[in-house]
Amino acid sequence: MKNIFITSLFILGFTIISALPLQAQRYGTAAGLRLGSNNYSRTVGLTAQQRIFKHVTLEGIVQSDFSRNTTMHLLLEQHKPIISKRFNYYYGLGYSFGWEESQVKNPATMEIITTYGNVTNGIDLIGGVEMTLLNTTISLDYKPNFNMSGRQEFFRGQVGISARTVLVKSKTQNKRKRQRARAKRKKHRTPFFEGIKERFGRN
């Protein structure tokens, strides 16, 4: 039942991301630090975002509390402006993998048994807002996680604050993309006089 719910959630989320109108943000590549917090741990991590389409980014997160919980996340995110491209909100979904603590409650003895080093994997959702100023992107997000295996708790939510440095601006990325497209067209273009010669040669 749990796996059916997670699969349905993943399909629904991907459908929403694919169907809605899309916008761009002010950066192409950005990387920095992320601080996360939930009822189980406080984590410090690295985060990197790469724009893969005009409106969509991939975000990778590696975070740890340097004790009982270390996780890795890959998220597909859609961005839409609130006021301008510098201030926008985003949402998405992805996959998580890691090593986490797990708590099991025993009603008979009123005990909570905690185990460590459990290999876990699950599905993430994410929603947040971000602002880009002075070549830096600051974001606040909420990232719920739905466990598929390795942990007793099915649901864990996490609030995160990230600060990323813009490594490649969106206009720079767009310019490089146009240059590659022009170079590709030029490579496959037949010279004018050569084309005439081939045409008459066939006749």
C-alpha positions as CSV (number, residue, x, y, z in Angstrom):
1,M,0.0,0.0,0.0
2,K,2.8,2.4,0.9
3,N,4.6,1.8,-2.4
4,I,1.4,2.3,-4.4
5,F,0.9,5.6,-2.7
6,I,4.4,6.8,-3.3
7,T,4.3,5.7,-7.0
8,S,1.0,7.6,-7.5
9,L,2.4,10.6,-5.7
10,F,5.5,10.6,-8.0
11,I,3.4,10.3,-11.2
12,L,1.0,13.0,-10.1
13,G,3.8,15.4,-9.2
14,F,5.6,14.8,-12.5
15,T,2.4,15.4,-14.4
16,I,1.8,18.7,-12.7
17,I,5.3,19.9,-13.4
18,S,5.0,18.9,-17.1
19,A,1.6,20.5,-17.6
20,L,1.8,23.9,-16.0
21,P,3.1,27.1,-17.8
22,L,6.8,27.6,-17.1
23,Q,9.1,30.5,-16.4
24,A,12.8,31.1,-16.0
25,Q,15.0,32.2,-13.1
26,R,18.1,34.4,-13.0
27,Y,20.8,31.8,-12.9
28,G,21.9,28.8,-14.8
29,T,24.2,27.2,-12.3
30,A,24.4,27.9,-8.5
31,A,26.0,26.1,-5.6
32,G,26.3,26.7,-1.8
33,L,25.3,25.6,1.7
34,R,22.0,24.4,3.1
35,L,20.9,24.2,6.7
36,G,18.1,21.7,7.4
37,S,16.0,21.1,10.5
38,N,13.3,18.6,11.6
39,N,12.3,16.8,14.8
40,Y,15.1,14.3,14.5
41,S,18.2,16.3,13.5
42,R,19.9,19.5,12.4
43,T,21.9,19.1,9.3
44,V,24.5,21.0,7.3
45,G,24.8,20.2,3.6
46,L,25.9,21.2,0.1
47,T,23.4,22.1,-2.5
48,A,23.8,22.7,-6.3
49,Q,21.2,23.7,-8.8
50,Q,21.6,23.4,-12.6
51,R,19.0,24.8,-15.0
52,I,18.3,22.0,-17.6
53,F,15.4,23.8,-19.4
54,K,14.3,27.5,-19.5
55,H,12.1,26.9,-16.6
56,V,13.3,23.7,-14.8
57,T,16.3,22.9,-12.6
58,L,17.9,19.9,-11.1
59,E,19.0,20.3,-7.5
60,G,21.4,17.9,-5.7
61,I,21.7,18.0,-1.9
62,V,24.1,16.2,0.4
63,Q,23.4,16.8,4.1
64,S,24.4,15.3,7.4
65,D,24.1,15.9,11.2
66,F,27.6,14.2,11.5
67,S,26.1,11.7,13.9
68,R,23.1,9.6,13.0
69,N,21.7,10.9,9.7
70,T,23.3,11.4,6.3
71,T,21.2,11.7,3.2
72,M,21.5,12.6,-0.5
73,H,18.7,14.0,-2.6
74,L,18.1,14.7,-6.4
75,L,15.2,16.9,-7.1
76,L,13.5,18.2,-10.3
77,E,12.1,21.7,-9.7
78,Q,10.0,24.2,-11.6
79,H,10.4,27.9,-11.0
80,K,7.8,30.7,-11.4
81,P,8.3,34.4,-10.7
82,I,6.4,36.2,-8.0
83,I,7.6,39.8,-8.7
84,S,10.4,39.3,-11.1
85,K,12.9,36.6,-12.2
86,R,15.0,37.6,-9.1
87,F,12.2,36.6,-6.7
88,N,10.3,33.4,-7.4
89,Y,8.8,30.3,-5.9
90,Y,9.5,26.8,-6.9
91,Y,8.2,23.3,-6.3
92,G,9.2,19.8,-7.4
93,L,9.9,16.2,-6.4
94,G,12.7,13.7,-6.4
95,Y,14.5,10.7,-4.9
96,S,16.5,10.4,-1.7
97,F,19.0,7.9,-0.4
98,G,21.0,7.7,2.8
99,W,21.7,6.4,6.3
100,E,19.3,7.4,9.0
101,E,18.2,6.6,12.5
102,S,14.8,4.9,13.0
103,Q,12.6,4.8,16.1
104,V,10.2,2.0,16.9
105,K,7.6,2.5,19.7
106,N,6.7,-0.5,21.8
107,P,3.2,0.1,23.3
108,A,3.5,-2.9,25.7
109,T,6.7,-1.6,27.5
110,M,6.2,2.1,26.7
111,E,9.7,2.1,25.2
112,I,11.1,3.8,22.1
113,I,13.8,1.7,20.5
114,T,16.2,3.6,18.2
115,T,18.4,2.0,15.6
116,Y,21.2,3.7,13.6
117,G,22.8,3.2,10.3
118,N,19.6,2.1,8.5
119,V,20.0,2.3,4.7
120,T,17.0,4.3,3.5
121,N,15.5,5.5,0.3
122,G,12.4,7.5,-0.5
123,I,10.5,10.1,-2.4
124,D,10.9,13.8,-1.7
125,L,8.6,16.7,-2.4
126,I,9.8,20.3,-2.1
127,G,8.3,23.8,-2.2
128,G,10.1,27.1,-1.5
129,V,10.8,30.7,-2.3
130,E,14.1,32.2,-3.5
131,M,15.7,35.6,-4.1
132,T,18.7,36.3,-6.2
133,L,20.7,39.5,-5.3
134,L,24.4,40.4,-5.8
135,N,25.2,37.1,-7.5
136,T,23.8,35.2,-4.5
137,T,20.6,33.2,-4.2
138,I,18.9,32.8,-0.8
139,S,16.1,30.3,-0.5
140,L,13.7,29.0,2.2
141,D,12.0,25.6,1.5
142,Y,10.0,22.8,3.0
143,K,11.0,19.3,1.9
144,P,8.7,16.4,3.1
145,N,10.1,12.9,2.6
146,F,8.1,9.7,2.2
147,N,10.1,6.6,3.1
148,M,10.1,3.5,0.9
149,S,12.4,1.3,2.9
150,G,14.9,1.3,5.8
151,R,13.1,3.5,8.3
152,Q,10.1,3.0,10.6
153,E,8.6,6.5,10.1
154,F,6.8,6.8,6.8
155,F,6.9,10.6,6.8
156,R,9.5,13.2,7.8
157,G,9.4,16.9,6.9
158,Q,12.4,19.3,6.9
159,V,12.7,23.0,6.7
160,G,15.8,24.3,4.9
161,I,17.6,27.5,4.3
162,S,20.1,27.7,1.5
163,A,22.6,30.3,0.3
164,R,24.1,29.6,-3.2
165,T,26.6,31.5,-5.3
166,V,25.6,32.0,-8.9
167,L,28.3,30.3,-10.9
168,V,26.7,30.8,-14.4
169,K,24.1,33.4,-15.1
170,S,21.0,32.5,-17.1
171,K,21.8,34.9,-19.9
172,T,25.3,33.4,-20.2
173,Q,23.9,29.9,-20.4
174,N,21.4,31.0,-23.0
175,K,24.2,32.6,-25.1
176,R,26.3,29.5,-24.9
177,K,23.3,27.4,-26.0
178,R,22.7,29.7,-29.0
179,Q,26.4,29.5,-30.0
180,R,26.3,25.7,-29.9
181,A,23.2,25.7,-32.0
182,R,24.7,28.1,-34.6
183,A,27.9,26.0,-34.8
184,K,25.9,22.9,-35.3
185,R,23.8,24.4,-38.1
186,K,27.0,25.8,-39.7
187,K,28.6,22.4,-39.6
188,H,25.8,20.7,-41.5
189,R,25.1,23.6,-43.9
190,T,26.1,23.0,-47.6
191,P,28.1,25.9,-49.1
192,F,26.1,27.9,-51.7
193,F,28.3,27.2,-54.8
194,E,28.8,23.6,-53.8
195,G,25.1,23.1,-53.6
196,I,24.6,24.6,-57.1
197,K,27.4,22.3,-58.4
198,E,25.8,19.2,-56.9
199,R,22.4,20.2,-58.3
200,F,23.6,20.7,-61.9
201,G,25.8,17.6,-61.5
202,R,22.7,15.5,-60.9
203,N,21.1,16.9,-64.0
